[in-house]
C-alpha cells in the first residue's frame, strides 16, 4: 500500500468515485496544467467508495478491516501536515497508529521510504499527471506492487484517491484544519 493509503481511513459505504473525472483546481484563474500547492494542515473529514473492498484488495484481513471500520476509517482521526515547495514534498502523517514523517522528491525517481503501517522498507515514485500528484509504491521483499495514490484539489479539499494493484479504488477527503 502506498504512504497515502496505509491507514484505516475510509468508508465501506459505496459512493460514486467519479473515476476518470478531471480534478478541479482550487484557483479558477490558474493555467489548466498549473501544479497545485498541497501545503497545509489537513484533517480527514470523509471517505468515498467501498473502503472495505479496497482494504480487502490490498490484503488486509477481516479482523483488521473490522477494526478500521469501527474507527470510522480514520475520519477526524487522520491528519497530514504537508510542506510542499517545488519538487520537495514533506508530509507528517498522524493516525491512530502514531506519527510518521515522509520527506520525498517529486521527480519520478525511485526513492526509499517506509510503509507507515508495517514499518517495512518500500520504494516510492512521485510524479505529476497534469494537476494530480501520483505516487506509486512497491515492496522489495517480497517484490510486490503496492498500488498508487492520486492527490489533487477539489474545491477547497485535498482528495487522495487510492488504487490497489487490482484496480479497486476509494477516496479519502481532507479539509484544512481549523486554526
C-alpha positions as CSV (number, residue, x, y, z in Angstrom):
1,X,0.0,0.0,0.0
2,X,1.2,3.5,-0.6
3,X,2.2,6.0,2.1
4,X,-1.0,7.9,1.5
5,X,-3.1,4.8,1.8
6,X,-1.9,2.5,4.6
7,X,-4.0,3.5,7.5
8,X,-7.6,2.7,8.4
9,X,-9.1,5.8,6.8
10,X,-12.2,5.4,4.6
11,X,-15.7,4.1,4.4
12,X,-17.2,0.9,3.3
13,X,-20.3,2.7,2.0
14,X,-20.4,2.7,-1.8
15,X,-20.2,6.1,-3.4
16,X,-19.6,7.5,-6.8
17,X,-15.8,7.7,-7.3
18,X,-16.1,9.8,-10.4
19,X,-13.3,7.7,-11.9
20,X,-11.7,9.4,-14.8
21,X,-13.0,12.8,-13.7
22,X,-10.5,15.6,-14.2
23,X,-9.6,17.1,-10.8
24,X,-10.8,20.7,-10.2
25,X,-8.2,23.3,-9.3
26,X,-8.6,25.4,-6.2
27,X,-7.8,28.6,-8.1
28,X,-10.2,29.4,-11.0
29,X,-7.7,31.6,-12.9
30,X,-4.8,29.1,-12.8
31,X,-3.5,27.7,-16.1
32,X,-5.0,24.3,-16.9
33,X,-1.9,22.4,-16.0
34,X,-0.7,24.6,-13.1
35,X,0.7,22.4,-10.3
36,X,-1.2,22.9,-7.1
37,X,0.4,23.5,-3.7
38,X,-0.7,20.9,-1.2
39,X,0.9,22.8,1.8
40,X,-1.1,23.0,5.0
41,X,-2.6,21.1,7.9
42,X,-5.2,18.7,6.7
43,X,-7.8,16.6,8.6
44,X,-9.6,13.7,7.0
45,X,-13.3,14.6,7.0
46,X,-14.9,12.0,4.8
47,X,-14.4,8.9,2.6
48,X,-15.9,8.0,-0.7
49,X,-16.3,4.5,-2.1
50,X,-16.2,1.0,-0.8
51,X,-13.1,1.2,1.5
52,X,-13.6,-2.3,2.9
53,X,-13.3,-3.7,-0.7
54,X,-10.2,-1.6,-1.1
55,X,-8.6,-2.9,2.1
56,X,-9.5,-6.4,1.2
57,X,-7.9,-6.0,-2.2
58,X,-4.8,-4.8,-0.5
59,X,-4.6,-8.0,1.5
60,X,-5.9,-6.8,4.8
61,X,-7.7,-9.5,6.8
62,X,-11.2,-9.4,8.2
63,X,-10.3,-8.6,11.8
64,X,-8.1,-5.6,10.7
65,X,-10.8,-4.4,8.3
66,X,-13.5,-4.6,11.0
67,X,-11.2,-2.6,13.4
68,X,-10.7,0.0,10.7
69,X,-14.4,0.2,10.1
70,X,-15.1,0.6,13.9
71,X,-12.7,3.6,13.9
72,X,-14.6,5.3,11.1
73,X,-11.7,4.5,8.7
74,X,-9.8,7.5,10.1
75,X,-12.4,10.2,9.7
76,X,-11.5,13.0,12.1
77,X,-8.6,10.8,13.4
78,X,-6.1,11.1,10.5
79,X,-4.1,14.3,9.9
80,X,-1.5,15.3,7.4
81,X,0.8,18.3,7.7
82,X,2.2,18.9,4.2
83,X,5.1,21.2,3.3
84,X,5.2,21.4,-0.5
85,X,7.6,23.6,-2.4
86,X,8.5,22.9,-6.0
87,X,9.8,19.3,-6.1
88,X,10.0,18.9,-2.3
89,X,7.2,17.1,-0.6
90,X,7.3,16.6,3.2
91,X,4.3,15.0,4.9
92,X,3.9,14.4,8.6
93,X,1.1,11.8,8.9
94,X,-0.6,11.3,12.2
95,X,-3.1,8.5,12.6
96,X,-4.2,6.1,15.4
97,X,-1.0,4.1,14.9
98,X,1.2,7.1,15.5
99,X,3.1,9.8,13.6
100,X,5.4,9.3,10.6
101,X,7.4,11.8,8.6
102,X,8.0,11.3,4.9
103,X,10.4,13.6,3.1
104,X,10.3,12.9,-0.7
105,X,11.0,14.5,-4.0
106,X,8.6,14.8,-6.9
107,X,10.9,13.8,-9.7
108,X,9.8,10.3,-11.0
109,X,12.9,8.7,-9.4
110,X,12.5,5.7,-7.2
111,X,13.1,6.7,-3.5
112,X,13.5,4.7,-0.3
113,X,10.7,5.1,2.2
114,X,8.9,3.2,4.9
115,X,5.4,1.6,4.9
116,X,3.5,3.6,7.6
117,X,1.5,0.6,8.8
118,X,4.0,-2.2,8.8
119,X,7.3,-0.1,9.2
120,X,8.9,-2.1,6.4
121,X,11.1,-0.5,3.7
122,X,9.4,0.3,0.4
123,X,10.3,2.1,-2.8
124,X,8.1,5.0,-4.0
125,X,8.0,7.3,-7.0
126,X,6.3,10.7,-7.0
127,X,5.4,12.4,-10.3
128,X,2.9,14.8,-11.8
129,X,0.0,13.7,-14.1
130,X,-1.4,17.1,-15.1
131,X,-2.6,18.7,-11.8
132,X,-2.5,15.4,-9.8
133,X,0.4,14.2,-7.7
134,X,0.8,10.5,-8.2
135,X,2.7,8.1,-6.0
136,X,3.3,4.5,-6.9
137,X,4.9,2.2,-4.3
138,X,6.3,-1.3,-4.1
139,X,7.9,-3.6,-1.6
140,X,11.3,-5.3,-2.4
141,X,11.0,-8.3,-0.1
142,X,8.9,-9.9,-1.3
143,X,8.7,-8.0,-4.6
144,X,5.2,-6.7,-4.8
145,X,3.4,-3.7,-6.3
146,X,1.5,-1.8,-3.5
147,X,-0.7,0.4,-5.6
148,X,-1.0,4.1,-6.4
149,X,-2.4,7.2,-4.9
150,X,-3.5,10.3,-6.8
151,X,-3.6,13.6,-4.8
152,X,-5.5,16.6,-6.2
153,X,-7.5,19.5,-5.1
154,X,-11.3,19.6,-5.4
155,X,-12.7,22.9,-4.4
156,X,-11.1,23.6,-1.0
157,X,-10.3,20.0,-0.2
158,X,-7.4,17.6,-0.9
159,X,-8.6,14.3,-2.4
160,X,-6.4,11.3,-2.0
161,X,-7.6,8.6,-4.4
162,X,-6.3,5.2,-3.6
163,X,-6.0,2.4,-6.2
164,X,-4.9,-1.2,-5.3
165,X,-2.8,-3.2,-7.8
166,X,-6.1,-5.0,-8.7
167,X,-7.7,-1.7,-9.7
168,X,-10.0,-1.3,-6.6
169,X,-10.5,2.4,-5.7
170,X,-11.6,4.5,-2.8
171,X,-11.1,8.1,-1.8
172,X,-10.1,10.0,1.3
173,X,-11.2,13.6,1.7
174,X,-9.1,16.1,3.6
175,X,-10.1,19.6,4.6
176,X,-7.8,22.3,6.0
177,X,-7.7,22.2,9.8
178,X,-9.4,25.0,11.7
179,X,-6.9,27.2,13.4
